[in-house]
Amino acid sequence: MGLYFSIILGMVLVNNYPLAQFLGICPFLGVSKKLDSSLGMGVAVIFVMVMATAATWPIMKLLSAWNIAYLQTIVFILVIAALVQFVEMVLKKFIPALHKALGVYLPLITTNCAVLGVCINNIDLGYNYPQSLVNSFGAGVGFLLAMLIFSGMRQKLENNNKVPKPFQGVPITMTTAALLSLAFMGFGGLV
Amino acid sequence: MENKVSRLQILTKGIIKENPNLVLLLGTCPTLATTSSAFNGMGMGIAASFVLICSNIVISLLAKIIPDKVRIPCYIVVIAGFVTLVQFIVQAYAVPLYNSLGVFLPLIVVNCIILGRAEMFANKNGVLDSALDGIGMGLGFTLSLTVMGAIRELIGNGTLLSGFFLGDEALQESLTIHIPFVNEHPMLIIALAPGGFFVYASIIAFVNWLINRKGGTPRDFACGGCALASMCTQEKCVAELGEIEIPAPKAMAAKAEAPKMSEEEKAAKIAAAKAAKAAKEAAQAEANAAEVKSENPDPVLAAAENALLRKKAAEQEAVTEKKGDEE
């Protein structure tokens, strides 16, 4: 039990995916302009990450047993893409409300560093099945937390007209992310 | 002659004018993560360029055969094949690079640059053009990674040319240049995570300043920067993700017009509906007039009614004409 708690804490605060490990930066910076879209994106990321780990970890065991572990990259990305497509169709048919809330982010998450990154990290860190699921859940929660905080900061930035001209737009956003990342560095050594 | 000039343009636009990292704002994950030193960045750039060139060639060869609906998974399969190849090569011949890139080597497969160029360029152009585009973009990517890595290494570590990716430790040590003062007091924050964000921001600010001087507009992180922008319907993006502006680079100009066109189409549809309604009412008014005429044999009254109906019809025609003029 203690191990799971430390895994989650580590993924949420210490090894935060967008801020410390630079995985999933594109949606992190692209979708976090508004708070509700950040919330939707974060929940979608948690959903996809846990599902992708649930699917890819057993497949990796199979690949290792058959001595074709080098096909990891190809198989993982295909499984993730197919799975997300399939889940989007299932959601559309059976839970339309959820599809309306999350559906537009699902294609954005598919070819995204974060999901493939967490699947590969699970294998590299040598976690077993329950630990991998907890790891990816923690990674998703960390992503959500970072995005919520960041979108709050960005909304404050919107009304500011004192930003110098070259820094307007992307650079000031990145600088804000740098400050947030600096803040999260304070959690280093916690776990 | 024209063809040759445009080929040279294809090759060179990826290096400075449409640098994938700094102007198109694609591929930010490896940019931030692998630029802890100049050679690290260069190694990542070379690996990604190799995948980019090869996948561009193969995808432009297969462009006519791949059905449109499954093109993204097909591109992913091709790119993943080349990434596995690069993984093997790097693991065999450049072990220090393999160790320092870590998880970002297999993550080349979801690099927005490669998928984006395949989507926007390779499936529409010939093999030679796609190869030139891949070479140009790869050079630009490698250049920007190396420059950023050099800056971060110099300020954050006080060294230059450290961490060479071939050979062993001794070779690396012999190539490293230690700058005297900075080596003792490095600004460690630049070499760590926040520094990556900040140095990237500064370089983009410099590039934006150059773009502004030349009269262009810098781009923003938006749906338009994502390689899958053509896959998710953009109107949905704009509506649901909340007024994210889709930038209008040359390749996406057509798509950027699409939302405007839908507004025009909507206005046209509304006008057409109103015109149809007006026509229907006019027709009904005429039918009423006919009824009235048959009911009311009084000619004066009938004439008055007719005049009124004709006036109404004329007014409605004027309204629809006005709506047509507004468009």
HADDOCK unambig.tbl for C-alpha pairs under 7 A between the chains (distance, minus, plus):
assign (segid A and resid 20 and name CA) (segid B and resid 193 and name CA) 5.84 0.50 0.50
assign (segid A and resid 22 and name CA) (segid B and resid 29 and name CA) 5.62 0.50 0.50
assign (segid A and resid 22 and name CA) (segid B and resid 32 and name CA) 6.61 0.50 0.50
assign (segid A and resid 22 and name CA) (segid B and resid 33 and name CA) 5.91 0.50 0.50
assign (segid A and resid 23 and name CA) (segid B and resid 29 and name CA) 5.99 0.50 0.50
assign (segid A and resid 24 and name CA) (segid B and resid 29 and name CA) 6.91 0.50 0.50
assign (segid A and resid 25 and name CA) (segid B and resid 28 and name CA) 6.64 0.50 0.50
assign (segid A and resid 25 and name CA) (segid B and resid 29 and name CA) 5.79 0.50 0.50
assign (segid A and resid 26 and name CA) (segid B and resid 28 and name CA) 6.73 0.50 0.50
assign (segid A and resid 29 and name CA) (segid B and resid 221 and name CA) 6.70 0.50 0.50
assign (segid A and resid 30 and name CA) (segid B and resid 221 and name CA) 5.02 0.50 0.50
assign (segid A and resid 30 and name CA) (segid B and resid 222 and name CA) 5.29 0.50 0.50
assign (segid A and resid 31 and name CA) (segid B and resid 241 and name CA) 6.96 0.50 0.50
assign (segid A and resid 37 and name CA) (segid B and resid 241 and name CA) 5.84 0.50 0.50
assign (segid A and resid 73 and name CA) (segid B and resid 80 and name CA) 6.51 0.50 0.50
assign (segid A and resid 73 and name CA) (segid B and resid 84 and name CA) 6.76 0.50 0.50
assign (segid A and resid 73 and name CA) (segid B and resid 106 and name CA) 6.26 0.50 0.50
assign (segid A and resid 74 and name CA) (segid B and resid 77 and name CA) 6.61 0.50 0.50
assign (segid A and resid 74 and name CA) (segid B and resid 80 and name CA) 5.14 0.50 0.50
assign (segid A and resid 74 and name CA) (segid B and resid 81 and name CA) 6.62 0.50 0.50
assign (segid A and resid 107 and name CA) (segid B and resid 232 and name CA) 6.83 0.50 0.50
assign (segid A and resid 111 and name CA) (segid B and resid 110 and name CA) 5.38 0.50 0.50
assign (segid A and resid 112 and name CA) (segid B and resid 110 and name CA) 6.05 0.50 0.50
assign (segid A and resid 113 and name CA) (segid B and resid 107 and name CA) 6.33 0.50 0.50
assign (segid A and resid 113 and name CA) (segid B and resid 110 and name CA) 6.26 0.50 0.50
assign (segid A and resid 117 and name CA) (segid B and resid 103 and name CA) 6.93 0.50 0.50
assign (segid A and resid 166 and name CA) (segid B and resid 205 and name CA) 4.97 0.50 0.50
assign (segid A and resid 166 and name CA) (segid B and resid 206 and name CA) 6.83 0.50 0.50
assign (segid A and resid 166 and name CA) (segid B and resid 208 and name CA) 5.38 0.50 0.50
assign (segid A and resid 166 and name CA) (segid B and resid 209 and name CA) 4.89 0.50 0.50
assign (segid A and resid 167 and name CA) (segid B and resid 205 and name CA) 5.10 0.50 0.50
assign (segid A and resid 169 and name CA) (segid B and resid 220 and name CA) 6.20 0.50 0.50
assign (segid A and resid 170 and name CA) (segid B and resid 220 and name CA) 5.82 0.50 0.50
assign (segid A and resid 170 and name CA) (segid B and resid 221 and name CA) 6.86 0.50 0.50
assign (segid A and resid 171 and name CA) (segid B and resid 201 and name CA) 4.25 0.50 0.50
assign (segid A and resid 171 and name CA) (segid B and resid 202 and name CA) 6.58 0.50 0.50
assign (segid A and resid 171 and name CA) (segid B and resid 204 and name CA) 6.09 0.50 0.50
assign (segid A and resid 171 and name CA) (segid B and resid 205 and name CA) 5.65 0.50 0.50
assign (segid A and resid 172 and name CA) (segid B and resid 201 and name CA) 6.92 0.50 0.50
assign (segid A and resid 174 and name CA) (segid B and resid 197 and name CA) 5.62 0.50 0.50
assign (segid A and resid 174 and name CA) (segid B and resid 198 and name CA) 6.50 0.50 0.50
assign (segid A and resid 174 and name CA) (segid B and resid 201 and name CA) 5.36 0.50 0.50
assign (segid A and resid 175 and name CA) (segid B and resid 197 and name CA) 6.32 0.50 0.50
assign (segid A and resid 175 and name CA) (segid B and resid 198 and name CA) 5.24 0.50 0.50
assign (segid A and resid 175 and name CA) (segid B and resid 201 and name CA) 6.02 0.50 0.50
assign (segid A and resid 177 and name CA) (segid B and resid 197 and name CA) 6.67 0.50 0.50
assign (segid A and resid 178 and name CA) (segid B and resid 194 and name CA) 4.35 0.50 0.50
assign (segid A and resid 178 and name CA) (segid B and resid 195 and name CA) 6.77 0.50 0.50
assign (segid A and resid 178 and name CA) (segid B and resid 197 and name CA) 5.00 0.50 0.50
assign (segid A and resid 178 and name CA) (segid B and resid 198 and name CA) 5.64 0.50 0.50
assign (segid A and resid 179 and name CA) (segid B and resid 194 and name CA) 6.70 0.50 0.50
assign (segid A and resid 181 and name CA) (segid B and resid 193 and name CA) 6.78 0.50 0.50
assign (segid A and resid 181 and name CA) (segid B and resid 194 and name CA) 5.35 0.50 0.50
assign (segid A and resid 182 and name CA) (segid B and resid 194 and name CA) 5.46 0.50 0.50
